Amino acid sequence: MVKRIYEIKMAMDLKEIEKYIKEAMPDASIDIQDLAGDGNHYSATIISSDFSGKSKIEQHKMVYNSLKGKMGNELHALAIKTKEK
C-alpha cells in the first residue's frame, strides 16, 4: 500500500510536462514519449527559437528550469533532445 501511494505521488503526466515547458517557451514544438509506460520515464524533443545561439548544455538547463524543481521529484527521468527553430 505504501509503495502504491508513493508511485501515485511521484508520477507526472506528460501533458503537465508539456504545460511547464510551453509556459517557459511559448513557441516550442514539443514531442514527449512515455518510455516505460510508468509515468516516470520520458523522452522529450523540444524545438524552440529560444535555443538560438545557446549551447546544448544551456538548452537543456532551460528545459530543466522550466520544470520548476519537479525533475527528480514528481518527474523521475527525462531524456531531452533540443533543436533550434
N, CA, C and O of each residue as an XYZ file, in Angstrom:
340
protein
N       0.824     -1.194      0.000
C       0.000      0.000      0.000
C       0.870      1.260      0.000
O       0.611      2.195     -0.758
N       1.893      1.282      0.845
C       2.768      2.450      0.907
C       3.446      2.671     -0.443
O       3.542      3.806     -0.910
N       3.909      1.610     -1.062
C       4.568      1.733     -2.361
C       3.615      2.332     -3.384
O       4.018      3.200     -4.159
N       2.386      1.900     -3.404
C       1.402      2.397     -4.363
C       1.146      3.892     -4.173
O       1.063      4.625     -5.159
N       1.022      4.352     -2.951
C       0.836      5.773     -2.681
C       2.044      6.556     -3.164
O       1.892      7.630     -3.748
N       3.243      6.033     -2.929
C       4.471      6.678     -3.376
C       4.478      6.802     -4.902
O       4.829      7.854     -5.436
N       4.097      5.745     -5.597
C       4.090      5.768     -7.061
C       3.112      6.800     -7.591
O       3.413      7.495     -8.561
N       1.944      6.910     -6.968
C       0.946      7.872     -7.418
C       1.465      9.293     -7.212
O       1.298     10.144     -8.086
N       2.084      9.553     -6.081
C       2.611     10.880     -5.776
C       3.740     11.265     -6.723
O       3.827     12.422     -7.135
N       4.591     10.335     -7.070
C       5.778     10.633     -7.868
C       5.500     10.809     -9.361
O       6.231     11.526    -10.044
N       4.470     10.176     -9.864
C       4.219     10.215    -11.306
C       3.826     11.617    -11.763
O       3.118     12.339    -11.061
N       4.301     11.987    -12.954
C       3.963     13.277    -13.547
C       3.443     13.023    -14.952
O       4.110     12.365    -15.750
N       2.283     13.527    -15.257
C       1.646     13.339    -16.551
C       2.399     14.091    -17.644
O       2.891     15.196    -17.414
N       2.489     13.495    -18.829
C       3.230     14.145    -19.923
C       2.605     15.462    -20.343
O       3.319     16.350    -20.808
N       1.289     15.622    -20.195
C       0.636     16.897    -20.508
C       1.088     17.982    -19.530
O       1.202     19.149    -19.904
N       1.342     17.601    -18.291
C       1.834     18.551    -17.303
C       3.257     18.989    -17.643
O       3.596     20.164    -17.503
N       4.086     18.052    -18.088
C       5.450     18.383    -18.515
C       5.386     19.374    -19.668
O       6.083     20.389    -19.668
N       4.543     19.069    -20.648
C       4.384     19.946    -21.814
C       3.925     21.340    -21.393
O       4.415     22.338    -21.922
N       2.992     21.419    -20.450
C       2.470     22.698    -19.971
C       3.589     23.555    -19.381
O       3.689     24.742    -19.692
N       4.422     22.966    -18.538
C       5.524     23.716    -17.929
C       6.511     24.223    -18.980
O       6.953     25.370    -18.914
N       6.853     23.386    -19.934
C       7.794     23.800    -20.982
C       7.188     24.904    -21.835
O       7.871     25.872    -22.168
N       5.912     24.773    -22.193
C       5.225     25.782    -23.015
C       5.142     27.122    -22.298
O       5.246     28.173    -22.930
N       4.953     27.092    -20.978
C       4.909     28.343    -20.212
C       6.235     29.086    -20.318
O       6.255     30.314    -20.407
N       7.334     28.353    -20.309
C       8.664     28.963    -20.382
C       9.072     29.304    -21.810
O       9.783     30.282    -22.040
N       8.617     28.492    -22.775
C       8.975     28.672    -24.184
C       7.719     28.554    -25.036
O       7.463     27.497    -25.612
N       6.926     29.631    -25.126
C       5.619     29.552    -25.798
C       5.659     29.099    -27.262
O       4.688     28.523    -27.751
N       6.762     29.350    -27.965
C       6.823     28.961    -29.382
C       7.297     27.523    -29.593
O       7.414     27.069    -30.731
N       7.566     26.815    -28.516
C       8.161     25.479    -28.611
C       7.219     24.456    -29.246
O       6.015     24.435    -28.991
N       7.818     23.613    -30.081
C       7.163     22.400    -30.560
C       7.688     21.286    -29.665
O       8.899     21.123    -29.521
N       6.787     20.524    -29.065
C       7.182     19.547    -28.059
C       6.608     18.183    -28.393
O       5.414     18.050    -28.662
N       7.467     17.170    -28.375
C       7.032     15.784    -28.553
C       7.554     14.998    -27.349
O       8.763     14.873    -27.154
N       6.628     14.472    -26.548
C       7.008     13.731    -25.345
C       6.518     12.296    -25.464
O       5.374     12.042    -25.842
N       7.404     11.367    -25.135
C       7.080      9.940    -25.153
C       7.282      9.353    -23.765
O       8.270      9.650    -23.095
N       6.332      8.510    -23.333
C       6.474      7.773    -22.068
C       7.244      6.501    -22.416
O       6.689      5.590    -23.031
N       8.503      6.432    -22.033
C       9.387      5.354    -22.459
C       9.056      3.993    -21.859
O       9.224      2.968    -22.519
N       8.587      3.974    -20.614
C       8.360      2.707    -19.931
C       6.885      2.445    -19.636
O       6.532      1.384    -19.121
N       6.026      3.406    -19.959
C       4.612      3.257    -19.668
C       4.285      3.384    -18.197
O       3.200      2.997    -17.763
N       5.230      3.935    -17.416
C       5.034      4.021    -15.964
C       4.812      5.442    -15.456
O       4.662      5.653    -14.252
N       4.789      6.425    -16.369
C       4.611      7.802    -15.942
C       5.812      8.383    -15.218
O       5.697      9.427    -14.576
N       6.955      7.731    -15.307
C       8.160      8.196    -14.626
C       9.370      8.357    -15.538
O      10.336      9.022    -15.163
N       9.336      7.763    -16.721
C      10.489      7.782    -17.628
C      10.037      8.309    -18.989
O       9.337      7.628    -19.739
N      10.454      9.538    -19.286
C      10.016     10.199    -20.506
C      11.200     10.588    -21.387
O      12.341     10.699    -20.938
N      10.876     10.788    -22.646
C      11.804     11.368    -23.607
C      11.086     12.563    -24.223
O       9.920     12.461    -24.604
N      11.778     13.694    -24.320
C      11.167     14.892    -24.888
C      12.069     15.488    -25.961
O      13.277     15.631    -25.772
N      11.456     15.831    -27.090
C      12.137     16.589    -28.129
C      11.481     17.957    -28.152
O      10.271     18.072    -28.348
N      12.285     18.993    -27.951
C      11.779     20.356    -27.886
C      12.478     21.182    -28.946
O      13.706     21.208    -29.018
N      11.688     21.859    -29.769
C      12.209     22.736    -30.819
C      11.713     24.144    -30.501
O      10.509     24.381    -30.405
N      12.655     25.076    -30.338
C      12.270     26.438    -29.971
C      13.285     27.448    -30.491
O      14.481     27.166    -30.564
N      12.788     28.626    -30.852
C      13.687     29.701    -31.257
C      14.459     30.249    -30.043
O      15.484     30.910    -30.208
N      13.973     29.979    -28.845
C      14.674     30.408    -27.624
C      16.047     29.752    -27.490
O      16.902     30.257    -26.762
N      16.268     28.639    -28.178
C      17.539     27.927    -28.114
C      18.605     28.536    -29.024
O      19.775     28.164    -28.947
N      18.209     29.453    -29.868
C      19.123     30.049    -30.838
C      20.348     30.656    -30.153
O      20.225     31.468    -29.236
N      21.532     30.246    -30.619
C      22.788     30.773    -30.103
C      23.228     30.189    -28.770
O      24.236     30.620    -28.210
N      22.494     29.224    -28.261
C      22.830     28.624    -26.976
C      23.437     27.236    -27.183
O      23.096     26.531    -28.133
N      24.339     26.859    -26.279
C      24.933     25.525    -26.337
C      23.884     24.489    -25.938
O      22.840     24.838    -25.388
N      24.161     23.223    -26.212
C      23.247     22.138    -25.811
C      23.054     22.129    -24.300
O      21.944     21.907    -23.814
N      24.119     22.366    -23.564
C      24.017     22.392    -22.107
C      23.082     23.513    -21.656
O      22.234     23.306    -20.788
N      23.236     24.689    -22.241
C      22.351     25.813    -21.909
C      20.901     25.503    -22.284
O      19.978     25.842    -21.543
N      20.706     24.861    -23.431
C      19.360     24.499    -23.873
C      18.712     23.530    -22.894
O      17.550     23.700    -22.524
N      19.457     22.521    -22.477
C      18.931     21.530    -21.542
C      18.627     22.160    -20.180
O      17.631     21.819    -19.541
N      19.492     23.082    -19.741
C      19.237     23.786    -18.487
C      17.943     24.591    -18.575
O      17.196     24.682    -17.601
N      17.681     25.170    -19.736
C      16.437     25.924    -19.935
C      15.227     25.007    -19.746
O      14.236     25.391    -19.123
N      15.319     23.801    -20.287
C      14.217     22.845    -20.153
C      14.064     22.434    -18.690
O      12.953     22.448    -18.159
N      15.160     22.070    -18.039
C      15.094     21.683    -16.626
C      14.537     22.820    -15.765
O      13.720     22.583    -14.876
N      14.978     24.051    -16.029
C      14.473     25.197    -15.269
C      12.974     25.400    -15.479
O      12.266     25.813    -14.561
N      12.496     25.110    -16.682
C      11.068     25.276    -16.966
C      10.212     24.325    -16.126
O       9.029     24.582    -15.906
N      10.806     23.236    -15.662
C      10.070     22.242    -14.869
C       9.963     22.620    -13.394
O       9.368     21.886    -12.604
N      10.533     23.752    -13.024
C      10.360     24.351    -11.692
C      10.601     23.388    -10.534
O       9.783     23.292     -9.619
N      11.717     22.682    -10.580
C      12.086     21.815     -9.470
C      11.388     20.465     -9.435
O      11.572     19.707     -8.482
N      10.602     20.147    -10.436
C       9.880     18.870    -10.459
C      10.780     17.707    -10.884
O      10.492     16.554    -10.565
N      11.871     18.004    -11.601
C      12.801     16.961    -12.029
C      13.464     16.357    -10.803
O      14.018     17.070     -9.966
N      13.402     15.037    -10.706
C      13.966     14.350     -9.561
C      12.974     14.192     -8.420
O      13.244     13.476     -7.455
N      11.840     14.850     -8.522
C      10.783     14.721     -7.517
C       9.582     14.036     -8.164
O       9.518     12.807     -8.202
N       8.632     14.818     -8.671
C       7.486     14.228     -9.363
C       7.897     13.561    -10.677
O       7.283     12.587    -11.113
N       8.938     14.098    -11.294
C       9.427     13.569    -12.568
C      10.751     12.859    -12.331
O      11.745     13.488    -11.970
N      10.760     11.556    -12.533
C      11.937     10.748    -12.215
C      13.026     10.861    -13.277
O      14.183     11.114    -12.939
N      12.684     10.679    -14.550
C      13.700     10.672    -15.606
C      13.152     11.306    -16.881
O      12.047     10.991    -17.321
N      13.942     12.199    -17.463
C      13.561     12.858    -18.707
C      14.789     12.960    -19.608
O      15.735     13.688    -19.307
N      14.760     12.220    -20.717
C      15.807     12.329    -21.738
C      15.410     13.495    -22.639
O      14.276     13.549    -23.114
N      16.328     14.421    -22.877
C      16.000     15.638    -23.615
C      16.790     15.711    -24.916
O      17.992     15.448    -24.953
N      16.082     16.074    -25.979
C      16.686     16.439    -27.256
C      16.178     17.834    -27.566
O      14.973     18.079    -27.528
N      17.091     18.753    -27.872
C      16.688     20.120    -28.196
C      17.187     20.490    -29.578
O      18.229     20.018    -30.034
N      16.406     21.360    -30.240
C      16.770     21.847    -31.566
C      16.328     23.299    -31.675
O      15.338     23.711    -31.072
N      17.085     24.069    -32.460
C      16.698     25.457    -32.729
C      15.624     25.477    -33.801
O      15.660     24.696    -34.752
N      14.678     26.371    -33.637
C      13.604     26.540    -34.628
C      14.097     27.416    -35.743
O      13.356     27.690    -36.687
